[in-house]
Structures are given as structure tokens and as C-alpha cells.
Amino acid sequence: MQSTFDETRDGFQAVRFDGRVLELIDQRRLPQTEHWLRIGDIDGVIGAIADLVVRGAPAIGVTAAYGAVIAAHQRGKDLAGWHQDMERLVQARPTAVNLAWAVARMRQLVAGQGDLDADALAAEAGRIHRADIEANRAMARAGSAVIEPGSGVLTHCNTGSLATGGIGTALGVVIEGVRAGRIARVFADETRPWLQGSRLTAWELARAGVEFQVIVEGAAAALMASGAVQWVITGADRIAANGDVANKIGTYALAVLARHHGVKMMVVAPSSTLDPAMPDGAGIAIEQRDPAEVWRAAGLEAMPAGFAAWNPVFDVTPAALVDCIVTEAGVARPPYDFSTI
């Protein structure tokens, strides 16, 4: 089930599968500890997705595909039970369309066969994983070619190998751009409340030998005003047919700041993140997480008595604020139309 992975250009594999057991690096414990979890049941897969052991839309999709294989081994001939598992799997993270897309691929295979064939499902999951690796390579090449030599870039959340099957989406563009000599300065937004930028992106950039600086989110405007960055480059968890982008909370704010300061905005995501059935961003369900996460990120065990928080995981950036959207098919520019893909 191993994909055609090349560490010299693809980073590292954060999702591994041996046909029966799924191995995931626990992203909650990075960068302090590189701890791998071995998961052999569908409840464990669902929990890992919901609890952010694995995160990033493409990586969630790959994980879900392998989860479908694990569920088939557990269910045997119980097709109805397997479909129930797939429903629970889709609900683990409802905003990331790659999750539903991967499960739909596995369901389509089962529907065509009429029964559960774990080996056939494992082969399909492997194809999904390998396709993501190739898509990452194509996006890295296409996105980096757009960037003017000597540019500075700011990225948000984590979009590298931890979030995908390969080198990454937005971070893949950044790493390829540095290797090609097109990107001269890299800034990673800390990304509250889980600090995916200062924990995960920083860890990946250091691992790749890329020089970078982390900024607190409140410093983004000042950074842009300084002239140090020419591009904001982010990933996406869902892209509507009109080009509206759902991504990690804070992306919308960066897009607004970028437009004000004359900084360009690039979104990088595989075609599996496109949702042609979603006309615009207004219909995208935004996941709300436990308000206590806001205080746990500050080192407190729980939310203090009498306190409250609004804790959406994503926001929607209007297509009008996005200068280009990069998929494995190439670079799209406004006006966007992803109604047919």
C-alpha cells in the first residue's frame, strides 16, 4: 500500500498504511515529540480525524480512504454496517470536502462490486494516496513559477507533508519556490488557537532546511506594510464553484490585509478540494469547536468559569480577494468557474 514516495522531493509521509493498520504521526504533540499512533479500528480513525491527530484536508481524505479499508476488515460481509461507519467518518470533520470526496470514491467502488472487498478498497485507497503525491508535485511546480524572483511570502496554518500525502499544497509551493531561488523570505503565521504555523509549519520548514521567521497573527499587517512580503500563500479545505475559499480561520483577514497593501493572494489545493455542487461560500458549513480550546492554547487546563469564546475553525474568503487558485491542473485566475471539473 506504500505510495511512490521520494523523500528528497516529497518531504516525509505522515500517513502510512500496511494493509491492516494505519500509522499517523500525532500532530498534537509536535514539535516536542514525534509520536506515531497505530490504529486498527474505524472508531480510532474517526477519533484521530476529529481530535486533530491528523489534519489538513488532503491528509484527512487519504486517512479516510484507509479508514474505509479498516472498516471493511472489521465488518466482513456487513455492508449496511460499513455504510454506517462511512456516515460517521464523513461527520468527523464536515467542512473539509476531501473527506466526503474520499468516502464517496470508496462507496462508489463498493456499489460497483455489490459487496465489501477489502483488497479492492485497499488498492483504491493507495491510488488516492499516490494521486495526492503527484498532485502535490504538480501544484508546487505551477505555483512557484508564478512567483517573482526575490519575493517574500507569508503562509497560514500548515499545508505541508503533515497536511497532505506529499510535499504539500501551499507549503509545497513555498519549498519549491525556495529551491528554485524564486522565494527569498519566508514567514509563517502562528495560526491560533492551535498554533499550526508556529508548531507544525515551523517544524516542517526547519526539517526541509528552509530559513523562516514565525510571526504572531497581529503582526501580519505591519509585515505587509514593511514591504517584506509580496504573496500570501494558503491552502484550502473547500473551494466553491465561484472560487470562494473556506480555509483555516484567519485566512479571510489576511486576504483583506493583502488587498489593502498590494500583496497578492494565492490559494493552493488539489482538485479534490473543489466543490462544484457548492455555488458559493455562503453554503459552506463552518465547523465550530470546543470554546475551551482557546484557553488550552494559552496553557490553561479548561475554560475559566464565567468565560466564553466563539471558536470557528474556518472562515470563507471571497473569490474577489484571491489572485489565483492553483490545482494540479494549473493556475486559475478570476473570474473563477469550478462548476464543472
LUMMARVO-226798 format. One line per 10 residues: number of its first residue (from 1); their letters; for each residue x, y, z of C-alpha. Coordinates in steps of 0.02 Angstrom, whole numbers, padded with zeros to 5 digits. Example, Ala and Ser with C-alpha at 12.3 -4.5 7.8 and 13.67 -1.06 7.14 Angstrom:
REM residues 2
1 = AS = 00615/-00225/00390 ~ 00684/-00053/00357 $
This chain:
REM residues 341
1 = MQSTFDETRD = 00000/00000/00000 ~ 00150/00115/00004 ~ 00146/00255/-00123 ~ 00285/00304/-00242 ~ 00361/00425/-00119 ~ 00529/00512/-00137 ~ 00590/00595/00023 ~ 00711/00706/-00070 ~ 00568/00799/-00154 ~ 00411/00746/-00060 $
11 = GFQAVRFDGR = 00461/00784/00120 ~ 00400/00640/00226 ~ 00248/00529/00246 ~ 00135/00575/00392 ~ 00007/00441/00344 ~ 00062/00259/00324 ~ -00040/00101/00297 ~ 00015/-00080/00291 ~ -00149/-00154/00231 ~ -00222/-00178/00405 $
21 = VLELIDQRRL = -00154/-00044/00521 ~ -00147/00143/00495 ~ 00001/00240/00564 ~ -00018/00426/00597 ~ 00106/00547/00671 ~ 00016/00632/00815 ~ 00017/00814/00762 ~ -00046/00871/00932 ~ 00123/00827/01006 ~ 00235/00912/00878 $
31 = PQTEHWLRIG = 00363/00987/00879 ~ 00414/00923/01051 ~ 00383/00738/01016 ~ 00372/00635/00856 ~ 00247/00506/00917 ~ 00163/00383/00799 ~ -00008/00307/00832 ~ -00055/00135/00765 ~ -00241/00123/00729 ~ -00329/-00038/00678 $
41 = DIDGVIGAIA = -00514/00004/00700 ~ -00633/00128/00621 ~ -00677/00211/00786 ~ -00493/00251/00807 ~ -00485/00326/00632 ~ -00638/00434/00663 ~ -00567/00491/00830 ~ -00399/00534/00754 ~ -00481/00645/00624 ~ -00600/00729/00748 $
51 = DLVVRGAPAI = -00464/00757/00879 ~ -00338/00831/00756 ~ -00211/00690/00768 ~ -00215/00709/00579 ~ -00271/00871/00497 ~ -00262/00959/00330 ~ -00395/00923/00201 ~ -00293/00810/00083 ~ -00218/00710/00228 ~ -00391/00687/00302 $
61 = GVTAAYGAVI = -00452/00621/00134 ~ -00309/00496/00123 ~ -00337/00443/00303 ~ -00523/00420/00271 ~ -00488/00308/00121 ~ -00380/00195/00227 ~ -00513/00203/00363 ~ -00638/00131/00239 ~ -00521/-00017/00215 ~ -00505/-00044/00402 $
71 = AAHQRGKDLA = -00694/-00036/00420 ~ -00713/-00168/00284 ~ -00597/-00286/00377 ~ -00698/-00259/00535 ~ -00869/-00278/00454 ~ -00834/-00428/00344 ~ -00993/-00452/00242 ~ -01096/-00325/00341 ~ -01120/-00197/00202 ~ -01252/-00097/00298 $
81 = GWHQDMERLV = -01137/-00081/00447 ~ -00995/-00023/00336 ~ -01104/00114/00262 ~ -01149/00169/00440 ~ -00963/00181/00477 ~ -00940/00288/00321 ~ -01078/00408/00378 ~ -00990/00430/00546 ~ -00824/00453/00457 ~ -00891/00594/00347 $
91 = QARPTAVNLA = -00959/00686/00501 ~ -00790/00684/00590 ~ -00740/00849/00502 ~ -00885/00915/00397 ~ -00802/01067/00317 ~ -00656/00979/00232 ~ -00731/00918/00069 ~ -00587/00797/00035 ~ -00654/00686/00174 ~ -00825/00668/00094 $
101 = WAVARMRQLV = -00743/00653/-00078 ~ -00632/00507/-00025 ~ -00775/00416/00061 ~ -00883/00440/-00095 ~ -00744/00361/-00200 ~ -00740/00210/-00086 ~ -00930/00196/-00086 ~ -00934/00205/-00274 ~ -00813/00060/-00284 ~ -00918/-00044/-00165 $
111 = AGQGDLDADA = -01077/-00002/-00260 ~ -00998/-00062/-00421 ~ -00944/-00226/-00343 ~ -01101/-00256/-00240 ~ -01006/-00314/-00086 ~ -00860/-00274/00028 ~ -00691/-00320/-00044 ~ -00557/-00256/00073 ~ -00417/-00290/-00051 ~ -00504/-00189/-00188 $
121 = LAAEAGRIHR = -00536/-00048/-00066 ~ -00354/-00050/-00012 ~ -00299/-00035/-00194 ~ -00416/00113/-00218 ~ -00351/00198/-00060 ~ -00174/00175/-00124 ~ -00223/00258/-00287 ~ -00296/00406/-00193 ~ -00135/00423/-00093 ~ -00021/00411/-00244 $
131 = ADIEANRAMA = -00128/00535/-00341 ~ -00110/00660/-00199 ~ 00079/00643/-00202 ~ 00082/00678/-00389 ~ -00042/00822/-00370 ~ 00070/00900/-00237 ~ 00218/00895/-00355 ~ 00119/00974/-00496 ~ 00050/01113/-00384 ~ 00223/01151/-00314 $
141 = RAGSAVIEPG = 00291/01175/-00490 ~ 00144/01276/-00555 ~ 00126/01388/-00403 ~ 00310/01428/-00382 ~ 00325/01475/-00565 ~ 00202/01618/-00537 ~ 00307/01700/-00401 ~ 00427/01837/-00449 ~ 00611/01801/-00406 ~ 00665/01880/-00242 $
151 = SGVLTHCNTG = 00490/01879/-00167 ~ 00442/01862/00015 ~ 00294/01753/00062 ~ 00180/01732/00211 ~ 00089/01568/00240 ~ -00050/01524/00361 ~ -00089/01366/00460 ~ 00000/01208/00400 ~ -00006/01147/00221 ~ 00145/01034/00201 $
161 = SLATGGIGTA = 00177/00848/00217 ~ 00083/00843/00381 ~ -00074/00905/00292 ~ -00061/00804/00131 ~ 00005/00644/00055 ~ 00162/00727/-00015 ~ 00264/00888/-00011 ~ 00110/00993/00024 ~ -00006/01119/-00057 ~ 00040/01298/-00009 $
171 = LGVVIEGVRA = 00195/01243/00085 ~ 00245/01136/-00064 ~ 00242/01295/-00170 ~ 00347/01384/-00038 ~ 00478/01247/-00027 ~ 00488/01227/-00216 ~ 00500/01417/-00234 ~ 00645/01423/-00112 ~ 00733/01280/-00200 ~ 00710/01368/-00368 $
181 = GRIARVFADE = 00779/01532/-00299 ~ 00615/01625/-00327 ~ 00570/01647/-00142 ~ 00695/01743/-00037 ~ 00598/01768/00127 ~ 00476/01652/00215 ~ 00360/01700/00357 ~ 00245/01578/00448 ~ 00090/01646/00533 ~ 00072/01567/00706 $
191 = TRPWLQGSRL = -00112/01524/00673 ~ -00215/01524/00832 ~ -00280/01438/00933 ~ -00192/01275/00888 ~ -00033/01363/00828 ~ -00015/01254/00674 ~ 00102/01383/00599 ~ 00222/01403/00744 ~ 00218/01217/00788 ~ 00193/01120/00627 $
201 = TAWELARAGV = 00242/01232/00482 ~ 00397/01289/00576 ~ 00441/01107/00610 ~ 00421/01062/00427 ~ 00519/01212/00362 ~ 00661/01177/00483 ~ 00659/00994/00431 ~ 00671/01049/00248 ~ 00816/01167/00284 ~ 00717/01323/00238 $
211 = EFQVIVEGAA = 00756/01483/00332 ~ 00599/01566/00401 ~ 00527/01678/00534 ~ 00367/01650/00634 ~ 00252/01798/00663 ~ 00106/01820/00782 ~ -00056/01847/00687 ~ -00070/02026/00744 ~ 00094/02067/00655 ~ 00032/02023/00481 $
221 = AALMASGAVQ = -00023/02199/00435 ~ 00140/02277/00491 ~ 00238/02143/00397 ~ 00144/02181/00236 ~ 00165/02368/00261 ~ 00353/02342/00278 ~ 00364/02275/00101 ~ 00443/02112/00157 ~ 00309/02002/00077 ~ 00236/02002/-00098 $
231 = WVITGADRIA = 00125/01848/-00082 ~ 00011/01768/00046 ~ 00001/01582/00004 ~ -00127/01470/00088 ~ -00212/01304/00065 ~ -00399/01270/00068 ~ -00521/01148/00145 ~ -00659/01182/00019 ~ -00672/01291/-00136 ~ -00844/01336/-00202 $
241 = ANGDVANKIG = -00887/01340/-00387 ~ -00865/01529/-00393 ~ -00693/01524/-00310 ~ -00744/01568/-00132 ~ -00619/01482/-00016 ~ -00651/01402/00153 ~ -00488/01386/00248 ~ -00417/01399/00423 ~ -00489/01543/00523 ~ -00386/01700/00491 $
251 = TYALAVLARH = -00367/01671/00304 ~ -00503/01798/00264 ~ -00417/01930/00371 ~ -00252/01901/00281 ~ -00338/01917/00112 ~ -00415/02084/00162 ~ -00247/02147/00226 ~ -00159/02085/00070 ~ -00278/02178/-00046 ~ -00254/02339/00054 $
261 = HGVKMMVVAP = -00065/02327/00047 ~ -00050/02272/-00135 ~ 00007/02097/-00085 ~ -00054/01953/-00195 ~ -00157/01806/-00129 ~ -00128/01628/-00191 ~ -00233/01477/-00139 ~ -00161/01304/-00172 ~ -00267/01147/-00163 ~ -00294/00985/-00260 $
271 = SSTLDPAMPD = -00447/00967/-00370 ~ -00525/00855/-00237 ~ -00546/01014/-00133 ~ -00655/01093/-00268 ~ -00841/01076/-00235 ~ -00933/01109/-00399 ~ -01100/01075/-00314 ~ -01073/01221/-00195 ~ -01116/01381/-00292 ~ -01029/01500/-00171 $
281 = GAGIAIEQRD = -00956/01509/00002 ~ -01119/01556/00088 ~ -01173/01374/00087 ~ -01014/01302/00165 ~ -01041/01231/00338 ~ -00914/01304/00459 ~ -00858/01186/00595 ~ -00867/01254/00773 ~ -00751/01178/00902 ~ -00747/01173/01092 $
291 = PAEVWRAAGL = -00725/01351/01160 ~ -00608/01280/01292 ~ -00478/01255/01155 ~ -00447/01443/01157 ~ -00390/01435/01338 ~ -00299/01270/01322 ~ -00193/01353/01188 ~ -00145/01480/01322 ~ -00089/01341/01438 ~ -00246/01330/01545 $
301 = EAMPAGFAAW = -00322/01161/01580 ~ -00501/01216/01547 ~ -00608/01368/01510 ~ -00617/01478/01665 ~ -00787/01491/01749 ~ -00893/01629/01675 ~ -00787/01643/01519 ~ -00849/01611/01341 ~ -00773/01602/01168 ~ -00826/01591/00986 $
311 = NPVFDVTPAA = -00713/01460/00907 ~ -00745/01432/00720 ~ -00611/01328/00636 ~ -00631/01405/00464 ~ -00684/01563/00376 ~ -00732/01599/00196 ~ -00627/01713/00087 ~ -00724/01790/-00058 ~ -00657/01745/-00230 ~ -00636/01930/-00269 $
321 = LVDCIVTEAG = -00490/01936/-00146 ~ -00397/01787/-00221 ~ -00273/01824/-00362 ~ -00250/01643/-00415 ~ -00301/01467/-00368 ~ -00176/01329/-00404 ~ -00226/01148/-00427 ~ -00134/01002/-00507 ~ -00219/01058/-00670 ~ -00129/01225/-00667 $
331 = VARPPYDFST = -00158/01406/-00617 ~ -00334/01479/-00623 ~ -00367/01665/-00616 ~ -00526/01769/-00593 ~ -00664/01754/-00638 ~ -00668/01576/-00570 ~ -00786/01441/-00628 ~ -00765/01271/-00549 ~ -00944/01216/-00583 ~ -00878/01077/-00693 $
341 = I = -00718/00984/-00652 $
